[in-house]
């Protein structure tokens, strides 16, 4: 997978706060979904294989619902 994320189209998560805090952006590419912190886009993004994206999101959602 290429680590060049300069030509990707980034989308802000619909769950991001309206105050600009806790923002996550994703960019969908041919072979991966790239994820970055929108507050600091100079930090490296990480990539998740497209086949693994749904299980990744499911894992994160389940982990965030702690009692």
PDB file of N, H, CA, C and O in Angstrom:
ATOM      1  N   UNK A   1       0.834  -1.185   0.000  1.00  0.00           N
ATOM      2  CA  UNK A   1       0.000   0.000   0.000  1.00  0.00           C
ATOM      3  C   UNK A   1       0.873   1.240   0.000  1.00  0.00           C
ATOM      4  O   UNK A   1       1.884   1.287   0.701  1.00  0.00           O
ATOM      5  N   UNK A   2       0.509   2.208  -0.748  1.00  0.00           N
ATOM      6  H   UNK A   2      -0.312   2.170  -1.317  1.00  0.00           H
ATOM      7  CA  UNK A   2       1.245   3.456  -0.774  1.00  0.00           C
ATOM      8  C   UNK A   2       0.962   4.267   0.474  1.00  0.00           C
ATOM      9  O   UNK A   2      -0.164   4.290   0.970  1.00  0.00           O
ATOM     10  N   UNK A   3       1.995   4.934   0.981  1.00  0.00           N
ATOM     11  H   UNK A   3       2.910   4.915   0.579  1.00  0.00           H
ATOM     12  CA  UNK A   3       1.802   5.773   2.163  1.00  0.00           C
ATOM     13  C   UNK A   3       1.514   7.217   1.782  1.00  0.00           C
ATOM     14  O   UNK A   3       1.340   8.058   2.664  1.00  0.00           O
ATOM     15  N   UNK A   4       1.460   7.531   0.474  1.00  0.00           N
ATOM     16  H   UNK A   4       1.601   6.848  -0.243  1.00  0.00           H
ATOM     17  CA  UNK A   4       1.181   8.885   0.016  1.00  0.00           C
ATOM     18  C   UNK A   4      -0.311   9.164   0.138  1.00  0.00           C
ATOM     19  O   UNK A   4      -1.126   8.551  -0.553  1.00  0.00           O
ATOM     20  N   UNK A   5      -0.660  10.089   1.017  1.00  0.00           N
ATOM     21  H   UNK A   5       0.001  10.586   1.578  1.00  0.00           H
ATOM     22  CA  UNK A   5      -2.071  10.413   1.250  1.00  0.00           C
ATOM     23  C   UNK A   5      -2.420  11.817   0.761  1.00  0.00           C
ATOM     24  O   UNK A   5      -3.486  12.337   1.091  1.00  0.00           O
ATOM     25  N   UNK A   6      -1.535  12.438  -0.024  1.00  0.00           N
ATOM     26  H   UNK A   6      -0.669  12.016  -0.292  1.00  0.00           H
ATOM     27  CA  UNK A   6      -1.768  13.816  -0.446  1.00  0.00           C
ATOM     28  C   UNK A   6      -2.870  13.953  -1.481  1.00  0.00           C
ATOM     29  O   UNK A   6      -3.480  15.018  -1.575  1.00  0.00           O
ATOM     30  N   UNK A   7      -3.145  12.924  -2.255  1.00  0.00           N
ATOM     31  H   UNK A   7      -2.649  12.059  -2.179  1.00  0.00           H
ATOM     32  CA  UNK A   7      -4.144  13.023  -3.317  1.00  0.00           C
ATOM     33  C   UNK A   7      -5.473  12.378  -2.942  1.00  0.00           C
ATOM     34  O   UNK A   7      -6.310  12.144  -3.813  1.00  0.00           O
ATOM     35  N   UNK A   8      -5.675  12.095  -1.691  1.00  0.00           N
ATOM     36  H   UNK A   8      -4.994  12.285  -0.983  1.00  0.00           H
ATOM     37  CA  UNK A   8      -6.918  11.471  -1.241  1.00  0.00           C
ATOM     38  C   UNK A   8      -7.963  12.534  -0.931  1.00  0.00           C
ATOM     39  O   UNK A   8      -7.625  13.673  -0.611  1.00  0.00           O
ATOM     40  N   UNK A   9      -9.222  12.157  -1.027  1.00  0.00           N
ATOM     41  H   UNK A   9      -9.496  11.231  -1.287  1.00  0.00           H
ATOM     42  CA  UNK A   9     -10.327  13.029  -0.627  1.00  0.00           C
ATOM     43  C   UNK A   9     -10.752  12.590   0.768  1.00  0.00           C
ATOM     44  O   UNK A   9     -11.195  11.459   0.968  1.00  0.00           O
ATOM     45  N   UNK A  10     -10.614  13.495   1.727  1.00  0.00           N
ATOM     46  H   UNK A  10     -10.254  14.414   1.565  1.00  0.00           H
ATOM     47  CA  UNK A  10     -10.877  13.180   3.132  1.00  0.00           C
ATOM     48  C   UNK A  10     -12.290  13.583   3.518  1.00  0.00           C
ATOM     49  O   UNK A  10     -12.796  14.612   3.071  1.00  0.00           O
ATOM     50  N   UNK A  11     -12.928  12.758   4.358  1.00  0.00           N
ATOM     51  H   UNK A  11     -12.517  11.922   4.722  1.00  0.00           H
ATOM     52  CA  UNK A  11     -14.275  13.005   4.865  1.00  0.00           C
ATOM     53  C   UNK A  11     -14.233  12.963   6.379  1.00  0.00           C
ATOM     54  O   UNK A  11     -13.625  12.069   6.966  1.00  0.00           O
ATOM     55  N   UNK A  12     -14.875  13.921   7.002  1.00  0.00           N
ATOM     56  H   UNK A  12     -15.369  14.648   6.525  1.00  0.00           H
ATOM     57  CA  UNK A  12     -14.941  13.971   8.460  1.00  0.00           C
ATOM     58  C   UNK A  12     -16.006  12.990   8.955  1.00  0.00           C
ATOM     59  O   UNK A  12     -17.072  12.858   8.354  1.00  0.00           O
ATOM     60  N   UNK A  13     -15.707  12.325  10.032  1.00  0.00           N
ATOM     61  H   UNK A  13     -14.841  12.432  10.520  1.00  0.00           H
ATOM     62  CA  UNK A  13     -16.652  11.382  10.616  1.00  0.00           C
ATOM     63  C   UNK A  13     -17.934  12.093  11.029  1.00  0.00           C
ATOM     64  O   UNK A  13     -17.893  13.206  11.554  1.00  0.00           O
ATOM     65  N   UNK A  14     -19.070  11.447  10.792  1.00  0.00           N
ATOM     66  H   UNK A  14     -19.103  10.543  10.366  1.00  0.00           H
ATOM     67  CA  UNK A  14     -20.355  12.024  11.208  1.00  0.00           C
ATOM     68  C   UNK A  14     -20.487  12.026  12.726  1.00  0.00           C
ATOM     69  O   UNK A  14     -21.360  12.704  13.268  1.00  0.00           O
ATOM     70  N   UNK A  15     -19.636  11.280  13.417  1.00  0.00           N
ATOM     71  H   UNK A  15     -18.927  10.729  12.977  1.00  0.00           H
ATOM     72  CA  UNK A  15     -19.658  11.241  14.876  1.00  0.00           C
ATOM     73  C   UNK A  15     -18.724  12.265  15.500  1.00  0.00           C
ATOM     74  O   UNK A  15     -18.665  12.369  16.725  1.00  0.00           O
ATOM     75  N   UNK A  16     -17.993  13.023  14.692  1.00  0.00           N
ATOM     76  H   UNK A  16     -18.041  12.938  13.697  1.00  0.00           H
ATOM     77  CA  UNK A  16     -17.094  14.031  15.229  1.00  0.00           C
ATOM     78  C   UNK A  16     -17.899  15.143  15.875  1.00  0.00           C
ATOM     79  O   UNK A  16     -18.983  15.497  15.410  1.00  0.00           O
ATOM     80  N   UNK A  17     -17.365  15.676  16.930  1.00  0.00           N
ATOM     81  H   UNK A  17     -16.484  15.388  17.307  1.00  0.00           H
ATOM     82  CA  UNK A  17     -18.048  16.742  17.646  1.00  0.00           C
ATOM     83  C   UNK A  17     -18.140  18.019  16.839  1.00  0.00           C
ATOM     84  O   UNK A  17     -17.277  18.281  16.000  1.00  0.00           O
ATOM     85  N   UNK A  18     -19.160  18.815  17.072  1.00  0.00           N
ATOM     86  H   UNK A  18     -19.861  18.602  17.753  1.00  0.00           H
ATOM     87  CA  UNK A  18     -19.341  20.072  16.350  1.00  0.00           C
ATOM     88  C   UNK A  18     -18.387  21.156  16.841  1.00  0.00           C
ATOM     89  O   UNK A  18     -18.252  22.196  16.196  1.00  0.00           O
ATOM     90  N   UNK A  19     -17.726  20.929  17.970  1.00  0.00           N
ATOM     91  H   UNK A  19     -17.836  20.084  18.494  1.00  0.00           H
ATOM     92  CA  UNK A  19     -16.794  21.893  18.524  1.00  0.00           C
ATOM     93  C   UNK A  19     -15.382  21.723  17.950  1.00  0.00           C
ATOM     94  O   UNK A  19     -14.475  22.467  18.324  1.00  0.00           O
ATOM     95  N   UNK A  20     -15.187  20.757  17.053  1.00  0.00           N
ATOM     96  H   UNK A  20     -15.923  20.153  16.750  1.00  0.00           H
ATOM     97  CA  UNK A  20     -13.886  20.545  16.452  1.00  0.00           C
ATOM     98  C   UNK A  20     -12.999  19.605  17.249  1.00  0.00           C
ATOM     99  O   UNK A  20     -11.831  19.416  16.908  1.00  0.00           O
ATOM    100  N   UNK A  21     -13.534  19.019  18.298  1.00  0.00           N
ATOM    101  H   UNK A  21     -14.482  19.172  18.576  1.00  0.00           H
ATOM    102  CA  UNK A  21     -12.746  18.101  19.108  1.00  0.00           C
ATOM    103  C   UNK A  21     -13.043  16.661  18.690  1.00  0.00           C
ATOM    104  O   UNK A  21     -14.094  16.377  18.116  1.00  0.00           O
ATOM    105  N   UNK A  22     -12.123  15.772  18.977  1.00  0.00           N
ATOM    106  H   UNK A  22     -11.269  16.003  19.442  1.00  0.00           H
ATOM    107  CA  UNK A  22     -12.297  14.342  18.691  1.00  0.00           C
ATOM    108  C   UNK A  22     -12.696  14.075  17.243  1.00  0.00           C
ATOM    109  O   UNK A  22     -13.620  13.306  16.981  1.00  0.00           O
ATOM    110  N   UNK A  23     -12.003  14.705  16.313  1.00  0.00           N
ATOM    111  H   UNK A  23     -11.252  15.330  16.526  1.00  0.00           H
ATOM    112  CA  UNK A  23     -12.354  14.567  14.899  1.00  0.00           C
ATOM    113  C   UNK A  23     -11.506  13.504  14.215  1.00  0.00           C
ATOM    114  O   UNK A  23     -10.285  13.459  14.371  1.00  0.00           O
ATOM    115  N   UNK A  24     -12.172  12.668  13.468  1.00  0.00           N
ATOM    116  H   UNK A  24     -13.163  12.705  13.342  1.00  0.00           H
ATOM    117  CA  UNK A  24     -11.520  11.642  12.676  1.00  0.00           C
ATOM    118  C   UNK A  24     -11.949  11.844  11.240  1.00  0.00           C
ATOM    119  O   UNK A  24     -13.120  12.104  10.963  1.00  0.00           O
ATOM    120  N   UNK A  25     -10.999  11.725  10.323  1.00  0.00           N
ATOM    121  H   UNK A  25     -10.048  11.513  10.548  1.00  0.00           H
ATOM    122  CA  UNK A  25     -11.301  11.806   8.904  1.00  0.00           C
ATOM    123  C   UNK A  25     -10.877  10.503   8.245  1.00  0.00           C
ATOM    124  O   UNK A  25      -9.910   9.863   8.660  1.00  0.00           O
ATOM    125  N   UNK A  26     -11.618  10.123   7.212  1.00  0.00           N
ATOM    126  H   UNK A  26     -12.404  10.643   6.876  1.00  0.00           H
ATOM    127  CA  UNK A  26     -11.246   8.946   6.435  1.00  0.00           C
ATOM    128  C   UNK A  26     -11.171   9.315   4.964  1.00  0.00           C
ATOM    129  O   UNK A  26     -11.803  10.266   4.504  1.00  0.00           O
ATOM    130  N   UNK A  27     -10.383   8.539   4.245  1.00  0.00           N
ATOM    131  H   UNK A  27      -9.870   7.767   4.618  1.00  0.00           H
ATOM    132  CA  UNK A  27     -10.299   8.659   2.789  1.00  0.00           C
ATOM    133  C   UNK A  27     -10.311   7.243   2.235  1.00  0.00           C
ATOM    134  O   UNK A  27      -9.519   6.397   2.651  1.00  0.00           O
ATOM    135  N   UNK A  28     -11.200   6.994   1.307  1.00  0.00           N
ATOM    136  H   UNK A  28     -11.843   7.681   0.969  1.00  0.00           H
ATOM    137  CA  UNK A  28     -11.341   5.654   0.748  1.00  0.00           C
ATOM    138  C   UNK A  28     -10.549   5.584  -0.555  1.00  0.00           C
ATOM    139  O   UNK A  28     -10.785   6.351  -1.489  1.00  0.00           O
ATOM    140  N   UNK A  29      -9.618   4.658  -0.593  1.00  0.00           N
ATOM    141  H   UNK A  29      -9.427   4.035   0.166  1.00  0.00           H
ATOM    142  CA  UNK A  29      -8.796   4.432  -1.782  1.00  0.00           C
ATOM    143  C   UNK A  29      -9.127   3.053  -2.351  1.00  0.00           C
ATOM    144  O   UNK A  29      -9.962   2.329  -1.808  1.00  0.00           O
ATOM    145  N   UNK A  30      -8.476   2.709  -3.425  1.00  0.00           N
ATOM    146  H   UNK A  30      -7.798   3.297  -3.866  1.00  0.00           H
ATOM    147  CA  UNK A  30      -8.779   1.444  -4.102  1.00  0.00           C
ATOM    148  C   UNK A  30      -8.572   0.230  -3.201  1.00  0.00           C
ATOM    149  O   UNK A  30      -9.394  -0.686  -3.204  1.00  0.00           O
ATOM    150  N   UNK A  31      -7.488   0.212  -2.433  1.00  0.00           N
ATOM    151  H   UNK A  31      -6.820   0.956  -2.430  1.00  0.00           H
ATOM    152  CA  UNK A  31      -7.163  -0.971  -1.641  1.00  0.00           C
ATOM    153  C   UNK A  31      -7.225  -0.747  -0.143  1.00  0.00           C
ATOM    154  O   UNK A  31      -7.038  -1.691   0.625  1.00  0.00           O
ATOM    155  N   UNK A  32      -7.484   0.477   0.295  1.00  0.00           N
ATOM    156  H   UNK A  32      -7.636   1.244  -0.329  1.00  0.00           H
ATOM    157  CA  UNK A  32      -7.440   0.753   1.731  1.00  0.00           C
ATOM    158  C   UNK A  32      -8.340   1.921   2.092  1.00  0.00           C
ATOM    159  O   UNK A  32      -8.715   2.735   1.249  1.00  0.00           O
ATOM    160  N   UNK A  33      -8.670   1.974   3.371  1.00  0.00           N
ATOM    161  H   UNK A  33      -8.365   1.313   4.056  1.00  0.00           H
ATOM    162  CA  UNK A  33      -9.334   3.136   3.948  1.00  0.00           C
ATOM    163  C   UNK A  33      -8.296   3.791   4.848  1.00  0.00           C
ATOM    164  O   UNK A  33      -7.763   3.155   5.756  1.00  0.00           O
ATOM    165  N   UNK A  34      -8.013   5.059   4.594  1.00  0.00           N
ATOM    166  H   UNK A  34      -8.446   5.576   3.856  1.00  0.00           H
ATOM    167  CA  UNK A  34      -7.023   5.800   5.363  1.00  0.00           C
ATOM    168  C   UNK A  34      -7.736   6.572   6.458  1.00  0.00           C
ATOM    169  O   UNK A  34      -8.840   7.077   6.256  1.00  0.00           O
ATOM    170  N   UNK A  35      -7.100   6.662   7.620  1.00  0.00           N
ATOM    171  H   UNK A  35      -6.203   6.251   7.785  1.00  0.00           H
ATOM    172  CA  UNK A  35      -7.689   7.319   8.783  1.00  0.00           C
ATOM    173  C   UNK A  35      -6.675   8.304   9.340  1.00  0.00           C
ATOM    174  O   UNK A  35      -5.492   7.984   9.457  1.00  0.00           O
ATOM    175  N   UNK A  36      -7.144   9.524   9.689  1.00  0.00           N
ATOM    176  H   UNK A  36      -8.105   9.783   9.594  1.00  0.00           H
ATOM    177  CA  UNK A  36      -6.247  10.511  10.288  1.00  0.00           C
ATOM    178  C   UNK A  36      -6.997  11.369  11.296  1.00  0.00           C
ATOM    179  O   UNK A  36      -8.227  11.402  11.327  1.00  0.00           O
ATOM    180  N   UNK A  37      -6.228  12.052  12.108  1.00  0.00           N
ATOM    181  H   UNK A  37      -5.228  12.024  12.083  1.00  0.00           H
ATOM    182  CA  UNK A  37      -6.739  13.006  13.092  1.00  0.00           C
ATOM    183  C   UNK A  37      -6.872  14.353  12.396  1.00  0.00           C
ATOM    184  O   UNK A  37      -5.869  14.925  11.971  1.00  0.00           O
ATOM    185  N   UNK A  38      -8.084  14.868  12.272  1.00  0.00           N
ATOM    186  H   UNK A  38      -8.900  14.404  12.617  1.00  0.00           H
ATOM    187  CA  UNK A  38      -8.277  16.114  11.528  1.00  0.00           C
ATOM    188  C   UNK A  38      -7.717  17.334  12.246  1.00  0.00           C
ATOM    189  O   UNK A  38      -7.543  18.385  11.629  1.00  0.00           O
ATOM    190  N   UNK A  39      -7.434  17.212  13.534  1.00  0.00           N
ATOM    191  H   UNK A  39      -7.575  16.359  14.035  1.00  0.00           H
ATOM    192  CA  UNK A  39      -6.852  18.344  14.259  1.00  0.00           C
ATOM    193  C   UNK A  39      -5.366  18.501  13.949  1.00  0.00           C
ATOM    194  O   UNK A  39      -4.806  19.577  14.156  1.00  0.00           O
ATOM    195  N   UNK A  40      -4.724  17.447  13.457  1.00  0.00           N
ATOM    196  H   UNK A  40      -5.179  16.572  13.290  1.00  0.00           H
ATOM    197  CA  UNK A  40      -3.294  17.498  13.151  1.00  0.00           C
ATOM    198  C   UNK A  40      -3.027  16.657  11.912  1.00  0.00           C
ATOM    199  O   UNK A  40      -2.578  15.515  12.011  1.00  0.00           O
ATOM    200  N   UNK A  41      -3.305  17.226  10.748  1.00  0.00           N
ATOM    201  H   UNK A  41      -3.670  18.153  10.667  1.00  0.00           H
ATOM    202  CA  UNK A  41      -3.166  16.472   9.503  1.00  0.00           C
ATOM    203  C   UNK A  41      -1.712  16.272   9.102  1.00  0.00           C
ATOM    204  O   UNK A  41      -1.441  15.576   8.123  1.00  0.00           O
ATOM    205  N   UNK A  42      -0.772  16.862   9.827  1.00  0.00           N
ATOM    206  H   UNK A  42      -0.992  17.428  10.622  1.00  0.00           H
ATOM    207  CA  UNK A  42       0.644  16.631   9.543  1.00  0.00           C
ATOM    208  C   UNK A  42       1.117  15.299  10.104  1.00  0.00           C
ATOM    209  O   UNK A  42       2.144  14.772   9.677  1.00  0.00           O
ATOM    210  N   UNK A  43       0.370  14.752  11.065  1.00  0.00           N
ATOM    211  H   UNK A  43      -0.464  15.180  11.413  1.00  0.00           H
ATOM    212  CA  UNK A  43       0.713  13.437  11.600  1.00  0.00           C
ATOM    213  C   UNK A  43       0.369  12.377  10.569  1.00  0.00           C
ATOM    214  O   UNK A  43      -0.576  12.545   9.798  1.00  0.00           O
ATOM    215  N   UNK A  44       1.117  11.298  10.548  1.00  0.00           N
ATOM    216  H   UNK A  44       1.884  11.161  11.174  1.00  0.00           H
ATOM    217  CA  UNK A  44       0.828  10.253   9.564  1.00  0.00           C
ATOM    218  C   UNK A  44      -0.552   9.623   9.766  1.00  0.00           C
ATOM    219  O   UNK A  44      -0.991   9.397  10.894  1.00  0.00           O
ATOM    220  N   UNK A  45      -1.207   9.353   8.672  1.00  0.00           N
ATOM    221  H   UNK A  45      -0.851   9.536   7.756  1.00  0.00           H
ATOM    222  CA  UNK A  45      -2.472   8.606   8.706  1.00  0.00           C
ATOM    223  C   UNK A  45      -2.122   7.125   8.775  1.00  0.00           C
ATOM    224  O   UNK A  45      -0.989   6.733   8.495  1.00  0.00           O
ATOM    225  N   UNK A  46      -3.093   6.313   9.147  1.00  0.00           N
ATOM    226  H   UNK A  46      -4.013   6.631   9.375  1.00  0.00           H
ATOM    227  CA  UNK A  46      -2.876   4.870   9.042  1.00  0.00           C
ATOM    228  C   UNK A  46      -3.905   4.307   8.078  1.00  0.00           C
ATOM    229  O   UNK A  46      -4.948   4.913   7.833  1.00  0.00           O
ATOM    230  N   UNK A  47      -3.597   3.145   7.540  1.00  0.00           N
ATOM    231  H   UNK A  47      -2.750   2.652   7.739  1.00  0.00           H
ATOM    232  CA  UNK A  47      -4.466   2.542   6.530  1.00  0.00           C
ATOM    233  C   UNK A  47      -4.966   1.188   7.005  1.00  0.00           C
ATOM    234  O   UNK A  47      -4.252   0.424   7.654  1.00  0.00           O
ATOM    235  N   UNK A  48      -6.221   0.919   6.657  1.00  0.00           N
ATOM    236  H   UNK A  48      -6.801   1.540   6.130  1.00  0.00           H
ATOM    237  CA  UNK A  48      -6.855  -0.364   6.960  1.00  0.00           C
ATOM    238  C   UNK A  48      -7.280  -0.964   5.627  1.00  0.00           C
ATOM    239  O   UNK A  48      -7.905  -0.285   4.812  1.00  0.00           O
ATOM    240  N   UNK A  49      -6.947  -2.234   5.399  1.00  0.00           N
ATOM    241  H   UNK A  49      -6.440  -2.786   6.060  1.00  0.00           H
ATOM    242  CA  UNK A  49      -7.405  -2.896   4.175  1.00  0.00           C
ATOM    243  C   UNK A  49      -8.918  -2.759   4.070  1.00  0.00           C
ATOM    244  O   UNK A  49      -9.627  -2.843   5.073  1.00  0.00           O
ATOM    245  N   UNK A  50      -9.410  -2.546   2.852  1.00  0.00           N
ATOM    246  H   UNK A  50      -8.834  -2.477   2.037  1.00  0.00           H
ATOM    247  CA  UNK A  50     -10.855  -2.381   2.664  1.00  0.00           C
ATOM    248  C   UNK A  50     -11.639  -3.585   3.163  1.00  0.00           C
ATOM    249  O   UNK A  50     -12.742  -3.434   3.689  1.00  0.00           O
ATOM    250  N   UNK A  51     -11.082  -4.772   3.004  1.00  0.00           N
ATOM    251  H   UNK A  51     -10.186  -4.894   2.577  1.00  0.00           H
ATOM    252  CA  UNK A  51     -11.755  -5.976   3.495  1.00  0.00           C
ATOM    253  C   UNK A  51     -11.871  -5.993   5.012  1.00  0.00           C
ATOM    254  O   UNK A  51     -12.767  -6.630   5.566  1.00  0.00           O
ATOM    255  N   UNK A  52     -10.974  -5.298   5.674  1.00  0.00           N
ATOM    256  H   UNK A  52     -10.247  -4.780   5.224  1.00  0.00           H
ATOM    257  CA  UNK A  52     -10.933  -5.281   7.144  1.00  0.00           C
ATOM    258  C   UNK A  52     -11.610  -4.047   7.746  1.00  0.00           C
ATOM    259  O   UNK A  52     -11.686  -3.920   8.969  1.00  0.00           O
ATOM    260  N   UNK A  53     -12.098  -3.146   6.907  1.00  0.00           N
ATOM    261  H   UNK A  53     -12.037  -3.248   5.914  1.00  0.00           H
ATOM    262  CA  UNK A  53     -12.676  -1.898   7.398  1.00  0.00           C
ATOM    263  C   UNK A  53     -13.919  -2.134   8.261  1.00  0.00           C
ATOM    264  O   UNK A  53     -13.997  -1.612   9.372  1.00  0.00           O
ATOM    265  N   UNK A  54     -14.884  -2.905   7.774  1.00  0.00           N
ATOM    266  H   UNK A  54     -14.820  -3.330   6.871  1.00  0.00           H
ATOM    267  CA  UNK A  54     -16.115  -3.147   8.538  1.00  0.00           C
ATOM    268  C   UNK A  54     -15.818  -3.828   9.876  1.00  0.00           C
ATOM    269  O   UNK A  54     -16.354  -3.395  10.896  1.00  0.00           O
ATOM    270  N   UNK A  55     -14.984  -4.879   9.915  1.00  0.00           N
ATOM    271  H   UNK A  55     -14.548  -5.231   9.087  1.00  0.00           H
ATOM    272  CA  UNK A  55     -14.658  -5.465  11.220  1.00  0.00           C
ATOM    273  C   UNK A  55     -13.937  -4.470  12.141  1.00  0.00           C
ATOM    274  O   UNK A  55     -14.148  -4.485  13.354  1.00  0.00           O
ATOM    275  N   UNK A  56     -13.091  -3.611  11.569  1.00  0.00           N
ATOM    276  H   UNK A  56     -12.920  -3.600  10.583  1.00  0.00           H
ATOM    277  CA  UNK A  56     -12.401  -2.590  12.363  1.00  0.00           C
ATOM    278  C   UNK A  56     -13.401  -1.622  12.993  1.00  0.00           C
ATOM    279  O   UNK A  56     -13.328  -1.338  14.188  1.00  0.00           O
ATOM    280  N   UNK A  57     -14.332  -1.119  12.188  1.00  0.00           N
ATOM    281  H   UNK A  57     -14.392  -1.351  11.217  1.00  0.00           H
ATOM    282  CA  UNK A  57     -15.338  -0.181  12.695  1.00  0.00           C
ATOM    283  C   UNK A  57     -16.207  -0.860  13.757  1.00  0.00           C
ATOM    284  O   UNK A  57     -16.519  -0.251  14.780  1.00  0.00           O
ATOM    285  N   UNK A  58     -16.591  -2.088  13.527  1.00  0.00           N
ATOM    286  H   UNK A  58     -16.338  -2.583  12.695  1.00  0.00           H
ATOM    287  CA  UNK A  58     -17.390  -2.835  14.486  1.00  0.00           C
ATOM    288  C   UNK A  58     -16.630  -2.981  15.812  1.00  0.00           C
ATOM    289  O   UNK A  58     -17.208  -2.803  16.884  1.00  0.00           O
ATOM    290  N   UNK A  59     -15.338  -3.304  15.733  1.00  0.00           N
ATOM    291  H   UNK A  59     -14.869  -3.448  14.862  1.00  0.00           H
ATOM    292  CA  UNK A  59     -14.505  -3.443  16.926  1.00  0.00           C
ATOM    293  C   UNK A  59     -14.436  -2.127  17.703  1.00  0.00           C
ATOM    294  O   UNK A  59     -14.588  -2.115  18.924  1.00  0.00           O
ATOM    295  N   UNK A  60     -14.208  -1.034  17.000  1.00  0.00           N
ATOM    296  H   UNK A  60     -14.085  -1.044  16.008  1.00  0.00           H
ATOM    297  CA  UNK A  60     -14.119   0.277  17.655  1.00  0.00           C
ATOM    298  C   UNK A  60     -15.451   0.642  18.298  1.00  0.00           C
ATOM    299  O   UNK A  60     -15.479   1.129  19.428  1.00  0.00           O
ATOM    300  N   UNK A  61     -16.551   0.414  17.594  1.00  0.00           N
ATOM    301  H   UNK A  61     -16.529   0.019  16.676  1.00  0.00           H
ATOM    302  CA  UNK A  61     -17.878   0.752  18.130  1.00  0.00           C
ATOM    303  C   UNK A  61     -18.196  -0.066  19.381  1.00  0.00           C
ATOM    304  O   UNK A  61     -18.744   0.468  20.346  1.00  0.00           O
ATOM    305  N   UNK A  62     -17.862  -1.334  19.371  1.00  0.00           N
ATOM    306  H   UNK A  62     -17.418  -1.767  18.587  1.00  0.00           H
ATOM    307  CA  UNK A  62     -18.118  -2.169  20.532  1.00  0.00           C
ATOM    308  C   UNK A  62     -17.258  -1.763  21.710  1.00  0.00           C
ATOM    309  O   UNK A  62     -17.710  -1.807  22.854  1.00  0.00           O
ATOM    310  N   UNK A  63     -16.030  -1.371  21.446  1.00  0.00           N
ATOM    311  H   UNK A  63     -15.662  -1.335  20.517  1.00  0.00           H
ATOM    312  CA  UNK A  63     -15.114  -0.949  22.505  1.00  0.00           C
ATOM    313  C   UNK A  63     -15.518   0.366  23.143  1.00  0.00           C
ATOM    314  O   UNK A  63     -15.202   0.623  24.305  1.00  0.00           O
ATOM    315  N   UNK A  64     -16.218   1.200  22.382  1.00  0.00           N
ATOM    316  H   UNK A  64     -16.474   0.991  21.439  1.00  0.00           H
ATOM    317  CA  UNK A  64     -16.605   2.520  22.902  1.00  0.00           C
ATOM    318  C   UNK A  64     -17.903   2.466  23.694  1.00  0.00           C
ATOM    319  O   UNK A  64     -18.341   3.486  24.227  1.00  0.00           O
ATOM    320  N   UNK A  65     -18.523   1.295  23.781  1.00  0.00           N
ATOM    321  H   UNK A  65     -18.167   0.467  23.348  1.00  0.00           H
ATOM    322  CA  UNK A  65     -19.778   1.164  24.504  1.00  0.00           C
ATOM    323  C   UNK A  65     -19.584   0.465  25.841  1.00  0.00           C
ATOM    324  O   UNK A  65     -20.421  -0.332  26.262  1.00  0.00           O
ATOM    325  N   UNK A  66     -18.479   0.768  26.502  1.00  0.00           N
ATOM    326  H   UNK A  66     -17.798   1.417  26.160  1.00  0.00           H
ATOM    327  CA  UNK A  66     -18.198   0.157  27.804  1.00  0.00           C
ATOM    328  C   UNK A  66     -19.213   0.639  28.822  1.00  0.00           C
ATOM    329  O   UNK A  66     -19.648   1.789  28.765  1.00  0.00           O
ATOM    330  N   UNK A  67     -19.601  -0.235  29.765  1.00  0.00           N
ATOM    331  H   UNK A  67     -19.247  -1.169  29.812  1.00  0.00           H
ATOM    332  CA  UNK A  67     -20.634   0.141  30.752  1.00  0.00           C
ATOM    333  C   UNK A  67     -20.182   1.248  31.670  1.00  0.00           C
ATOM    334  O   UNK A  67     -20.936   1.670  32.547  1.00  0.00           O
TER     335      UNK A  67
END
